[in-house]
Amino acid sequence: MGTLVISYFSGNRHTARLAETIAAAAVESGCDTRLVDVAAMTEADWLALDTADAILFGTPTYMGSAAAEFKSFMDQTSDRWTDQVWADKLAAGFTVATFPGGDKLATLIQLTVFAAQHGMIWVGQDQIGAPVDAANPGINASGAWLGLTATSSRDKTLMVQSGDLETARRFGGRIARAVHRWSA
């Protein structure tokens, strides 16, 4: 089956909305999935991270970087880094910001380097949207390949742009397929 833990921080629920969408798709694809809000970590959460086949990292992009609360979580993993507890696990990342560009790539790079330091195997984005694939309007609208990027929506019932939610759903399916393949 494979296990996936989605670790995230969400300042205003935008990142949580992405995490929930990714999780629902992963569960639908048969992956045992757990959401972990890094601002409220428990020992059970740390154990879930340590025993997972894959860990997703999600944070809003604030001022061109991961949110301070997520960075604090990253810093708390130093003992796990020393022992390489997360080595050979799959990893992926997602972020959201106000603007379509929003310096989100800087955050994904930060998350990728973090995963690499832990010896993890990074899984990027695979969705080709319009204009290259006209059948996919709104999918991976920013053309980011390192991970999932999203733009916040003024419509607070959505939290993020609808195309980004669909991209998140597809990203969850991709991660689940990778977990199944990697944990087989």
PyMOL CGO cylinders between C-alpha atoms (Angstrom):
from pymol import cmd
from pymol.cgo import CYLINDER

trace = [
    CYLINDER, 0.00, 0.00, 0.00, 2.70, 2.52, 0.93, 0.3, 1, 1, 1, 1, 1, 1,
    CYLINDER, 2.70, 2.52, 0.93, 2.53, 5.38, 3.40, 0.3, 1, 1, 1, 1, 1, 1,
    CYLINDER, 2.53, 5.38, 3.40, 2.61, 9.08, 2.74, 0.3, 1, 1, 1, 1, 1, 1,
    CYLINDER, 2.61, 9.08, 2.74, 2.87, 11.87, 5.29, 0.3, 1, 1, 1, 1, 1, 1,
    CYLINDER, 2.87, 11.87, 5.29, 2.03, 15.39, 4.15, 0.3, 1, 1, 1, 1, 1, 1,
    CYLINDER, 2.03, 15.39, 4.15, 3.79, 17.82, 6.48, 0.3, 1, 1, 1, 1, 1, 1,
    CYLINDER, 3.79, 17.82, 6.48, 2.71, 21.41, 6.07, 0.3, 1, 1, 1, 1, 1, 1,
    CYLINDER, 2.71, 21.41, 6.07, 2.28, 24.81, 7.63, 0.3, 1, 1, 1, 1, 1, 1,
    CYLINDER, 2.28, 24.81, 7.63, -0.67, 26.98, 6.63, 0.3, 1, 1, 1, 1, 1, 1,
    CYLINDER, -0.67, 26.98, 6.63, -0.92, 30.58, 7.73, 0.3, 1, 1, 1, 1, 1, 1,
    CYLINDER, -0.92, 30.58, 7.73, -4.32, 31.36, 6.22, 0.3, 1, 1, 1, 1, 1, 1,
    CYLINDER, -4.32, 31.36, 6.22, -5.59, 27.89, 5.13, 0.3, 1, 1, 1, 1, 1, 1,
    CYLINDER, -5.59, 27.89, 5.13, -4.31, 28.13, 1.54, 0.3, 1, 1, 1, 1, 1, 1,
    CYLINDER, -4.31, 28.13, 1.54, -1.57, 25.55, 2.07, 0.3, 1, 1, 1, 1, 1, 1,
    CYLINDER, -1.57, 25.55, 2.07, -3.95, 23.39, 4.12, 0.3, 1, 1, 1, 1, 1, 1,
    CYLINDER, -3.95, 23.39, 4.12, -6.38, 23.38, 1.19, 0.3, 1, 1, 1, 1, 1, 1,
    CYLINDER, -6.38, 23.38, 1.19, -3.62, 22.10, -1.09, 0.3, 1, 1, 1, 1, 1, 1,
    CYLINDER, -3.62, 22.10, -1.09, -2.54, 19.50, 1.47, 0.3, 1, 1, 1, 1, 1, 1,
    CYLINDER, -2.54, 19.50, 1.47, -6.12, 18.23, 1.84, 0.3, 1, 1, 1, 1, 1, 1,
    CYLINDER, -6.12, 18.23, 1.84, -6.57, 18.05, -1.94, 0.3, 1, 1, 1, 1, 1, 1,
    CYLINDER, -6.57, 18.05, -1.94, -3.30, 16.15, -2.41, 0.3, 1, 1, 1, 1, 1, 1,
    CYLINDER, -3.30, 16.15, -2.41, -4.19, 13.82, 0.47, 0.3, 1, 1, 1, 1, 1, 1,
    CYLINDER, -4.19, 13.82, 0.47, -7.66, 13.03, -0.92, 0.3, 1, 1, 1, 1, 1, 1,
    CYLINDER, -7.66, 13.03, -0.92, -6.16, 12.10, -4.30, 0.3, 1, 1, 1, 1, 1, 1,
    CYLINDER, -6.16, 12.10, -4.30, -3.47, 9.96, -2.67, 0.3, 1, 1, 1, 1, 1, 1,
    CYLINDER, -3.47, 9.96, -2.67, -6.06, 8.12, -0.58, 0.3, 1, 1, 1, 1, 1, 1,
    CYLINDER, -6.06, 8.12, -0.58, -8.22, 7.64, -3.68, 0.3, 1, 1, 1, 1, 1, 1,
    CYLINDER, -8.22, 7.64, -3.68, -5.17, 6.09, -5.34, 0.3, 1, 1, 1, 1, 1, 1,
    CYLINDER, -5.17, 6.09, -5.34, -4.80, 3.62, -2.48, 0.3, 1, 1, 1, 1, 1, 1,
    CYLINDER, -4.80, 3.62, -2.48, -2.06, 5.28, -0.47, 0.3, 1, 1, 1, 1, 1, 1,
    CYLINDER, -2.06, 5.28, -0.47, -2.20, 5.35, 3.34, 0.3, 1, 1, 1, 1, 1, 1,
    CYLINDER, -2.20, 5.35, 3.34, -1.97, 9.09, 3.95, 0.3, 1, 1, 1, 1, 1, 1,
    CYLINDER, -1.97, 9.09, 3.95, -1.60, 11.29, 7.02, 0.3, 1, 1, 1, 1, 1, 1,
    CYLINDER, -1.60, 11.29, 7.02, -1.69, 15.09, 7.29, 0.3, 1, 1, 1, 1, 1, 1,
    CYLINDER, -1.69, 15.09, 7.29, 0.68, 16.68, 9.79, 0.3, 1, 1, 1, 1, 1, 1,
    CYLINDER, 0.68, 16.68, 9.79, 0.46, 20.36, 10.69, 0.3, 1, 1, 1, 1, 1, 1,
    CYLINDER, 0.46, 20.36, 10.69, 4.05, 21.18, 11.66, 0.3, 1, 1, 1, 1, 1, 1,
    CYLINDER, 4.05, 21.18, 11.66, 2.85, 23.99, 13.94, 0.3, 1, 1, 1, 1, 1, 1,
    CYLINDER, 2.85, 23.99, 13.94, 1.28, 21.37, 16.24, 0.3, 1, 1, 1, 1, 1, 1,
    CYLINDER, 1.28, 21.37, 16.24, 3.68, 18.40, 16.12, 0.3, 1, 1, 1, 1, 1, 1,
    CYLINDER, 3.68, 18.40, 16.12, 3.17, 15.40, 18.41, 0.3, 1, 1, 1, 1, 1, 1,
    CYLINDER, 3.17, 15.40, 18.41, 5.39, 12.38, 19.06, 0.3, 1, 1, 1, 1, 1, 1,
    CYLINDER, 5.39, 12.38, 19.06, 2.96, 10.35, 16.95, 0.3, 1, 1, 1, 1, 1, 1,
    CYLINDER, 2.96, 10.35, 16.95, 3.53, 12.81, 14.08, 0.3, 1, 1, 1, 1, 1, 1,
    CYLINDER, 3.53, 12.81, 14.08, 7.31, 12.43, 14.33, 0.3, 1, 1, 1, 1, 1, 1,
    CYLINDER, 7.31, 12.43, 14.33, 6.93, 8.64, 14.36, 0.3, 1, 1, 1, 1, 1, 1,
    CYLINDER, 6.93, 8.64, 14.36, 4.69, 8.81, 11.28, 0.3, 1, 1, 1, 1, 1, 1,
    CYLINDER, 4.69, 8.81, 11.28, 7.31, 10.89, 9.47, 0.3, 1, 1, 1, 1, 1, 1,
    CYLINDER, 7.31, 10.89, 9.47, 10.10, 8.50, 10.48, 0.3, 1, 1, 1, 1, 1, 1,
    CYLINDER, 10.10, 8.50, 10.48, 8.22, 5.41, 9.27, 0.3, 1, 1, 1, 1, 1, 1,
    CYLINDER, 8.22, 5.41, 9.27, 6.64, 6.84, 6.10, 0.3, 1, 1, 1, 1, 1, 1,
    CYLINDER, 6.64, 6.84, 6.10, 7.63, 5.77, 2.60, 0.3, 1, 1, 1, 1, 1, 1,
    CYLINDER, 7.63, 5.77, 2.60, 7.24, 9.36, 1.39, 0.3, 1, 1, 1, 1, 1, 1,
    CYLINDER, 7.24, 9.36, 1.39, 7.06, 12.81, 2.94, 0.3, 1, 1, 1, 1, 1, 1,
    CYLINDER, 7.06, 12.81, 2.94, 5.59, 15.87, 1.24, 0.3, 1, 1, 1, 1, 1, 1,
    CYLINDER, 5.59, 15.87, 1.24, 6.62, 19.30, 2.42, 0.3, 1, 1, 1, 1, 1, 1,
    CYLINDER, 6.62, 19.30, 2.42, 4.15, 22.16, 2.07, 0.3, 1, 1, 1, 1, 1, 1,
    CYLINDER, 4.15, 22.16, 2.07, 4.51, 25.79, 3.04, 0.3, 1, 1, 1, 1, 1, 1,
    CYLINDER, 4.51, 25.79, 3.04, 3.32, 29.16, 1.86, 0.3, 1, 1, 1, 1, 1, 1,
    CYLINDER, 3.32, 29.16, 1.86, 5.93, 31.30, 0.21, 0.3, 1, 1, 1, 1, 1, 1,
    CYLINDER, 5.93, 31.30, 0.21, 6.45, 34.39, 2.34, 0.3, 1, 1, 1, 1, 1, 1,
    CYLINDER, 6.45, 34.39, 2.34, 8.97, 36.97, 1.15, 0.3, 1, 1, 1, 1, 1, 1,
    CYLINDER, 8.97, 36.97, 1.15, 10.55, 34.49, -1.29, 0.3, 1, 1, 1, 1, 1, 1,
    CYLINDER, 10.55, 34.49, -1.29, 11.08, 31.70, 1.23, 0.3, 1, 1, 1, 1, 1, 1,
    CYLINDER, 11.08, 31.70, 1.23, 9.38, 29.03, 3.31, 0.3, 1, 1, 1, 1, 1, 1,
    CYLINDER, 9.38, 29.03, 3.31, 7.32, 30.41, 6.18, 0.3, 1, 1, 1, 1, 1, 1,
    CYLINDER, 7.32, 30.41, 6.18, 9.22, 30.76, 9.47, 0.3, 1, 1, 1, 1, 1, 1,
    CYLINDER, 9.22, 30.76, 9.47, 7.01, 28.12, 11.10, 0.3, 1, 1, 1, 1, 1, 1,
    CYLINDER, 7.01, 28.12, 11.10, 7.95, 25.60, 8.43, 0.3, 1, 1, 1, 1, 1, 1,
    CYLINDER, 7.95, 25.60, 8.43, 11.60, 26.57, 8.65, 0.3, 1, 1, 1, 1, 1, 1,
    CYLINDER, 11.60, 26.57, 8.65, 11.40, 25.90, 12.40, 0.3, 1, 1, 1, 1, 1, 1,
    CYLINDER, 11.40, 25.90, 12.40, 10.14, 22.38, 11.61, 0.3, 1, 1, 1, 1, 1, 1,
    CYLINDER, 10.14, 22.38, 11.61, 13.03, 21.93, 9.19, 0.3, 1, 1, 1, 1, 1, 1,
    CYLINDER, 13.03, 21.93, 9.19, 15.49, 22.98, 11.88, 0.3, 1, 1, 1, 1, 1, 1,
    CYLINDER, 15.49, 22.98, 11.88, 13.95, 20.52, 14.35, 0.3, 1, 1, 1, 1, 1, 1,
    CYLINDER, 13.95, 20.52, 14.35, 14.95, 17.62, 12.07, 0.3, 1, 1, 1, 1, 1, 1,
    CYLINDER, 14.95, 17.62, 12.07, 18.68, 18.02, 12.70, 0.3, 1, 1, 1, 1, 1, 1,
    CYLINDER, 18.68, 18.02, 12.70, 18.95, 14.81, 14.78, 0.3, 1, 1, 1, 1, 1, 1,
    CYLINDER, 18.95, 14.81, 14.78, 17.16, 12.93, 12.02, 0.3, 1, 1, 1, 1, 1, 1,
    CYLINDER, 17.16, 12.93, 12.02, 19.62, 14.45, 9.54, 0.3, 1, 1, 1, 1, 1, 1,
    CYLINDER, 19.62, 14.45, 9.54, 22.63, 13.35, 11.60, 0.3, 1, 1, 1, 1, 1, 1,
    CYLINDER, 22.63, 13.35, 11.60, 21.32, 9.77, 11.64, 0.3, 1, 1, 1, 1, 1, 1,
    CYLINDER, 21.32, 9.77, 11.64, 19.91, 9.98, 8.07, 0.3, 1, 1, 1, 1, 1, 1,
    CYLINDER, 19.91, 9.98, 8.07, 16.59, 8.61, 9.37, 0.3, 1, 1, 1, 1, 1, 1,
    CYLINDER, 16.59, 8.61, 9.37, 14.76, 9.83, 6.24, 0.3, 1, 1, 1, 1, 1, 1,
    CYLINDER, 14.76, 9.83, 6.24, 17.36, 8.62, 3.71, 0.3, 1, 1, 1, 1, 1, 1,
    CYLINDER, 17.36, 8.62, 3.71, 15.87, 6.90, 0.65, 0.3, 1, 1, 1, 1, 1, 1,
    CYLINDER, 15.87, 6.90, 0.65, 12.33, 8.07, 1.38, 0.3, 1, 1, 1, 1, 1, 1,
    CYLINDER, 12.33, 8.07, 1.38, 10.50, 9.82, -1.43, 0.3, 1, 1, 1, 1, 1, 1,
    CYLINDER, 10.50, 9.82, -1.43, 10.02, 13.56, -1.03, 0.3, 1, 1, 1, 1, 1, 1,
    CYLINDER, 10.02, 13.56, -1.03, 8.10, 16.26, -2.86, 0.3, 1, 1, 1, 1, 1, 1,
    CYLINDER, 8.10, 16.26, -2.86, 7.03, 19.82, -2.16, 0.3, 1, 1, 1, 1, 1, 1,
    CYLINDER, 7.03, 19.82, -2.16, 4.29, 22.33, -2.70, 0.3, 1, 1, 1, 1, 1, 1,
    CYLINDER, 4.29, 22.33, -2.70, 3.81, 26.01, -2.05, 0.3, 1, 1, 1, 1, 1, 1,
    CYLINDER, 3.81, 26.01, -2.05, 1.31, 28.82, -2.57, 0.3, 1, 1, 1, 1, 1, 1,
    CYLINDER, 1.31, 28.82, -2.57, 1.68, 32.58, -2.86, 0.3, 1, 1, 1, 1, 1, 1,
    CYLINDER, 1.68, 32.58, -2.86, -0.41, 35.60, -3.75, 0.3, 1, 1, 1, 1, 1, 1,
    CYLINDER, -0.41, 35.60, -3.75, 1.08, 36.23, -7.20, 0.3, 1, 1, 1, 1, 1, 1,
    CYLINDER, 1.08, 36.23, -7.20, 1.36, 33.73, -10.07, 0.3, 1, 1, 1, 1, 1, 1,
    CYLINDER, 1.36, 33.73, -10.07, 5.18, 34.01, -9.97, 0.3, 1, 1, 1, 1, 1, 1,
    CYLINDER, 5.18, 34.01, -9.97, 5.51, 34.97, -6.35, 0.3, 1, 1, 1, 1, 1, 1,
    CYLINDER, 5.51, 34.97, -6.35, 9.08, 33.63, -6.01, 0.3, 1, 1, 1, 1, 1, 1,
    CYLINDER, 9.08, 33.63, -6.01, 7.63, 30.18, -5.32, 0.3, 1, 1, 1, 1, 1, 1,
    CYLINDER, 7.63, 30.18, -5.32, 10.51, 28.50, -7.11, 0.3, 1, 1, 1, 1, 1, 1,
    CYLINDER, 10.51, 28.50, -7.11, 12.87, 29.77, -4.40, 0.3, 1, 1, 1, 1, 1, 1,
    CYLINDER, 12.87, 29.77, -4.40, 10.75, 27.96, -1.80, 0.3, 1, 1, 1, 1, 1, 1,
    CYLINDER, 10.75, 27.96, -1.80, 10.71, 24.73, -3.82, 0.3, 1, 1, 1, 1, 1, 1,
    CYLINDER, 10.71, 24.73, -3.82, 14.49, 24.92, -4.16, 0.3, 1, 1, 1, 1, 1, 1,
    CYLINDER, 14.49, 24.92, -4.16, 14.77, 25.38, -0.40, 0.3, 1, 1, 1, 1, 1, 1,
    CYLINDER, 14.77, 25.38, -0.40, 12.58, 22.29, 0.15, 0.3, 1, 1, 1, 1, 1, 1,
    CYLINDER, 12.58, 22.29, 0.15, 14.55, 20.28, -2.41, 0.3, 1, 1, 1, 1, 1, 1,
    CYLINDER, 14.55, 20.28, -2.41, 17.87, 21.09, -0.77, 0.3, 1, 1, 1, 1, 1, 1,
    CYLINDER, 17.87, 21.09, -0.77, 16.37, 20.17, 2.61, 0.3, 1, 1, 1, 1, 1, 1,
    CYLINDER, 16.37, 20.17, 2.61, 15.25, 16.79, 1.23, 0.3, 1, 1, 1, 1, 1, 1,
    CYLINDER, 15.25, 16.79, 1.23, 18.64, 16.22, -0.40, 0.3, 1, 1, 1, 1, 1, 1,
    CYLINDER, 18.64, 16.22, -0.40, 20.40, 16.87, 2.89, 0.3, 1, 1, 1, 1, 1, 1,
    CYLINDER, 20.40, 16.87, 2.89, 18.23, 14.13, 4.38, 0.3, 1, 1, 1, 1, 1, 1,
    CYLINDER, 18.23, 14.13, 4.38, 19.21, 11.75, 1.56, 0.3, 1, 1, 1, 1, 1, 1,
    CYLINDER, 19.21, 11.75, 1.56, 15.67, 11.69, 0.16, 0.3, 1, 1, 1, 1, 1, 1,
    CYLINDER, 15.67, 11.69, 0.16, 14.59, 11.02, -3.44, 0.3, 1, 1, 1, 1, 1, 1,
    CYLINDER, 14.59, 11.02, -3.44, 12.75, 14.04, -4.94, 0.3, 1, 1, 1, 1, 1, 1,
    CYLINDER, 12.75, 14.04, -4.94, 9.60, 13.65, -7.07, 0.3, 1, 1, 1, 1, 1, 1,
    CYLINDER, 9.60, 13.65, -7.07, 8.72, 16.63, -9.26, 0.3, 1, 1, 1, 1, 1, 1,
    CYLINDER, 8.72, 16.63, -9.26, 5.67, 17.76, -11.16, 0.3, 1, 1, 1, 1, 1, 1,
    CYLINDER, 5.67, 17.76, -11.16, 4.61, 15.94, -14.35, 0.3, 1, 1, 1, 1, 1, 1,
    CYLINDER, 4.61, 15.94, -14.35, 1.57, 17.91, -15.52, 0.3, 1, 1, 1, 1, 1, 1,
    CYLINDER, 1.57, 17.91, -15.52, 1.78, 19.78, -18.82, 0.3, 1, 1, 1, 1, 1, 1,
    CYLINDER, 1.78, 19.78, -18.82, -0.88, 22.44, -19.10, 0.3, 1, 1, 1, 1, 1, 1,
    CYLINDER, -0.88, 22.44, -19.10, -1.99, 24.91, -21.72, 0.3, 1, 1, 1, 1, 1, 1,
    CYLINDER, -1.99, 24.91, -21.72, -0.70, 26.44, -23.91, 0.3, 1, 1, 1, 1, 1, 1,
    CYLINDER, -0.70, 26.44, -23.91, 1.40, 23.32, -24.70, 0.3, 1, 1, 1, 1, 1, 1,
    CYLINDER, 1.40, 23.32, -24.70, -1.51, 20.95, -24.04, 0.3, 1, 1, 1, 1, 1, 1,
    CYLINDER, -1.51, 20.95, -24.04, -4.69, 22.84, -24.93, 0.3, 1, 1, 1, 1, 1, 1,
    CYLINDER, -4.69, 22.84, -24.93, -6.75, 20.10, -23.26, 0.3, 1, 1, 1, 1, 1, 1,
    CYLINDER, -6.75, 20.10, -23.26, -5.33, 21.14, -19.87, 0.3, 1, 1, 1, 1, 1, 1,
    CYLINDER, -5.33, 21.14, -19.87, -6.28, 24.79, -19.32, 0.3, 1, 1, 1, 1, 1, 1,
    CYLINDER, -6.28, 24.79, -19.32, -5.28, 26.00, -15.85, 0.3, 1, 1, 1, 1, 1, 1,
    CYLINDER, -5.28, 26.00, -15.85, -3.14, 22.92, -15.13, 0.3, 1, 1, 1, 1, 1, 1,
    CYLINDER, -3.14, 22.92, -15.13, 0.36, 23.69, -13.84, 0.3, 1, 1, 1, 1, 1, 1,
    CYLINDER, 0.36, 23.69, -13.84, -0.31, 27.26, -14.92, 0.3, 1, 1, 1, 1, 1, 1,
    CYLINDER, -0.31, 27.26, -14.92, 3.06, 28.53, -13.72, 0.3, 1, 1, 1, 1, 1, 1,
    CYLINDER, 3.06, 28.53, -13.72, 4.97, 25.78, -15.54, 0.3, 1, 1, 1, 1, 1, 1,
    CYLINDER, 4.97, 25.78, -15.54, 6.81, 24.70, -12.40, 0.3, 1, 1, 1, 1, 1, 1,
    CYLINDER, 6.81, 24.70, -12.40, 8.42, 21.27, -12.61, 0.3, 1, 1, 1, 1, 1, 1,
    CYLINDER, 8.42, 21.27, -12.61, 10.26, 21.09, -9.30, 0.3, 1, 1, 1, 1, 1, 1,
    CYLINDER, 10.26, 21.09, -9.30, 7.02, 20.70, -7.36, 0.3, 1, 1, 1, 1, 1, 1,
    CYLINDER, 7.02, 20.70, -7.36, 3.47, 21.96, -7.06, 0.3, 1, 1, 1, 1, 1, 1,
    CYLINDER, 3.47, 21.96, -7.06, 2.94, 25.71, -7.09, 0.3, 1, 1, 1, 1, 1, 1,
    CYLINDER, 2.94, 25.71, -7.09, -0.37, 27.47, -6.58, 0.3, 1, 1, 1, 1, 1, 1,
    CYLINDER, -0.37, 27.47, -6.58, -1.76, 30.98, -6.53, 0.3, 1, 1, 1, 1, 1, 1,
    CYLINDER, -1.76, 30.98, -6.53, -4.11, 32.06, -3.78, 0.3, 1, 1, 1, 1, 1, 1,
    CYLINDER, -4.11, 32.06, -3.78, -7.64, 32.99, -4.81, 0.3, 1, 1, 1, 1, 1, 1,
    CYLINDER, -7.64, 32.99, -4.81, -9.70, 35.95, -3.71, 0.3, 1, 1, 1, 1, 1, 1,
    CYLINDER, -9.70, 35.95, -3.71, -12.61, 33.45, -3.56, 0.3, 1, 1, 1, 1, 1, 1,
    CYLINDER, -12.61, 33.45, -3.56, -12.16, 32.12, -0.03, 0.3, 1, 1, 1, 1, 1, 1,
    CYLINDER, -12.16, 32.12, -0.03, -14.42, 29.13, -0.76, 0.3, 1, 1, 1, 1, 1, 1,
    CYLINDER, -14.42, 29.13, -0.76, -11.66, 27.90, -3.11, 0.3, 1, 1, 1, 1, 1, 1,
    CYLINDER, -11.66, 27.90, -3.11, -8.61, 29.33, -1.28, 0.3, 1, 1, 1, 1, 1, 1,
    CYLINDER, -8.61, 29.33, -1.28, -6.46, 28.71, -4.39, 0.3, 1, 1, 1, 1, 1, 1,
    CYLINDER, -6.46, 28.71, -4.39, -7.13, 28.98, -8.12, 0.3, 1, 1, 1, 1, 1, 1,
    CYLINDER, -7.13, 28.98, -8.12, -9.36, 26.14, -9.41, 0.3, 1, 1, 1, 1, 1, 1,
    CYLINDER, -9.36, 26.14, -9.41, -6.77, 24.99, -11.96, 0.3, 1, 1, 1, 1, 1, 1,
    CYLINDER, -6.77, 24.99, -11.96, -4.22, 24.77, -9.16, 0.3, 1, 1, 1, 1, 1, 1,
    CYLINDER, -4.22, 24.77, -9.16, -6.60, 22.62, -7.11, 0.3, 1, 1, 1, 1, 1, 1,
    CYLINDER, -6.60, 22.62, -7.11, -6.93, 20.24, -10.05, 0.3, 1, 1, 1, 1, 1, 1,
    CYLINDER, -6.93, 20.24, -10.05, -3.15, 20.26, -10.46, 0.3, 1, 1, 1, 1, 1, 1,
    CYLINDER, -3.15, 20.26, -10.46, -2.86, 19.42, -6.73, 0.3, 1, 1, 1, 1, 1, 1,
    CYLINDER, -2.86, 19.42, -6.73, -5.30, 16.52, -7.18, 0.3, 1, 1, 1, 1, 1, 1,
    CYLINDER, -5.30, 16.52, -7.18, -3.20, 15.19, -10.05, 0.3, 1, 1, 1, 1, 1, 1,
    CYLINDER, -3.20, 15.19, -10.05, -0.01, 15.73, -8.06, 0.3, 1, 1, 1, 1, 1, 1,
    CYLINDER, -0.01, 15.73, -8.06, -1.49, 13.62, -5.24, 0.3, 1, 1, 1, 1, 1, 1,
    CYLINDER, -1.49, 13.62, -5.24, -2.12, 10.83, -7.72, 0.3, 1, 1, 1, 1, 1, 1,
    CYLINDER, -2.12, 10.83, -7.72, 1.43, 11.10, -9.04, 0.3, 1, 1, 1, 1, 1, 1,
    CYLINDER, 1.43, 11.10, -9.04, 2.87, 10.89, -5.55, 0.3, 1, 1, 1, 1, 1, 1,
    CYLINDER, 2.87, 10.89, -5.55, 0.69, 7.88, -4.73, 0.3, 1, 1, 1, 1, 1, 1,
    CYLINDER, 0.69, 7.88, -4.73, 1.90, 6.10, -7.89, 0.3, 1, 1, 1, 1, 1, 1,
    CYLINDER, 1.90, 6.10, -7.89, 5.50, 6.84, -6.96, 0.3, 1, 1, 1, 1, 1, 1,
    CYLINDER, 5.50, 6.84, -6.96, 4.92, 5.56, -3.40, 0.3, 1, 1, 1, 1, 1, 1,
    CYLINDER, 4.92, 5.56, -3.40, 3.39, 2.35, -4.74, 0.3, 1, 1, 1, 1, 1, 1,
    CYLINDER, 3.39, 2.35, -4.74, 6.30, 1.85, -7.13, 0.3, 1, 1, 1, 1, 1, 1,
    CYLINDER, 6.30, 1.85, -7.13, 8.98, 2.76, -4.58, 0.3, 1, 1, 1, 1, 1, 1,
    CYLINDER, 8.98, 2.76, -4.58, 7.55, 0.73, -1.69, 0.3, 1, 1, 1, 1, 1, 1,
    CYLINDER, 7.55, 0.73, -1.69, 6.79, -2.39, -3.77, 0.3, 1, 1, 1, 1, 1, 1,
]
cmd.load_cgo(trace, "trace")
